[in-house]
Amino acid sequence: MKLLFIFWLMCSLGFSQSTTSFKQANELYNTGYYQEAIDRYNSILGANQHSAELYFNLANCYYKLNEIGPSIFYYEKALQLSPDDTDILNNLGYAQKMTIDTVLEVPENGISKFINKTLNSLSVDGWATRSVGLVFLFVILFLGYYLSRSESKKRLFFVSSSIVFIVLLTSLGLLFKKERLDATTHPAIIFAKESEVRSEPNLGSETSFTLHEGTKVLIVETYNSDWSKIKLRNGETGWVSTVDLKPL
């Protein structure tokens, strides 16, 4: 019992310190001390405290310092935790306008676009939480159907539970698809001011094209930890030095 109390006390102190550091970092940001604010925000991350707001504020600091790669990186990190936040989306859009590369996305048909938008509206944890909630709702409605003596109520519970069951199956399908997608696609941001994309994973190979700081790519393969094969939104692929990337 004493050990539990000590553990709770340590956690409480850690949370309190992080809250204080967060407020101090915000004050530094508001007074224009952006690098000092970055150091304070990073100290919170070093204590393993993560939140969309923390990443968003950190991205804003880098944006103010015209460091486009880190600003886009942390806006993207914030979006992973809060995909529908309009402030994050807007600021990310401003930062992306400052990048050099223009990568046009391969157009999707209406159905594919709708499915991908729905799939990416929640994280894996979000879909899992929704699925668990639907399971509980289905069980309650099914028990209502099973225990009800009225035919009209039985019919109502049966229809309701059937609809929830279909939604549950859909949610589970999206959960597994999102999990597979996250396991096979590894987004990253180009951090180098300029990065040569080569046809093969060696310096002697031909340069296919050049990317610049802030461009978002997908890592599809690695070679000897020194080279990463990337894919752009337009379908182009190539090899870049791993040190030029920062995985999200």
Phi, psi and omega in degrees: 000320180296320179297320178298319179296318179297317179298315179298319180296318180295318178296318180296317179296319179297318179295319180296317179296320179295319178297317178296315179298322180295316179296319179296319179297319178297320178295320177297318179297314183295336179262006174090007177269075190290318180294320178295323177295320178300314180300321181289317177298319180295330177294327177290318177298324178296336176271012177064036175253120184233142175198157178298322181295320179296312179297321180297314180294322178296318177298319179299322178298312180295324178297318179297331180270006180061029174263090192291318181303304179297324181295315179295320180303312184282333171297318178295321177297320178296320180295328178299328180268336181218078190297335186256009183290116185291327178296316179296314181299317180295313181293325175298319178299319178297317181294320181294332178293342180269357178280158182275319186284138173244108181248111181278130181284142176297125183296142179252151174285170187302315183292314180298320180295318180295317181296315181294322178295317178295316182299319184271003179287340178226154173281176176301316178297324179296315178293324178295317179297316179297319181296318178297318178299320179292326177298313179298318180295320179297316181298317180297315180293322179294319177296322176299318177295316184292322186269343183288143179257344180276133180296320180295319178291322177301316180297318180296313179295323181295313180296315181297315181294325179295317179296315180297322179296319178296316178296322178298313179299320177297316180297319178295320177299317178292324177300310181293323178293318179295320180296316178295319180297315180294330181284334185256343179244129184236094181292151179210164179242135174291122180258340178288148177301323178211132183229124179277127178263119187253162183284336180221160183280061175200156184290342180276353182279166183288142175278118182281314177196175183238137176246160183232169184309133175098349181287135179269134180226172173245129175274120182250346182194151174234154180225115178054024180062355180267335184232144177232132175274127184243160176228134178267169180295338179272003177097348179293145179230164178174179183249134176232159175294132184301328181291345179279352186247155168227107182296144177278000000 
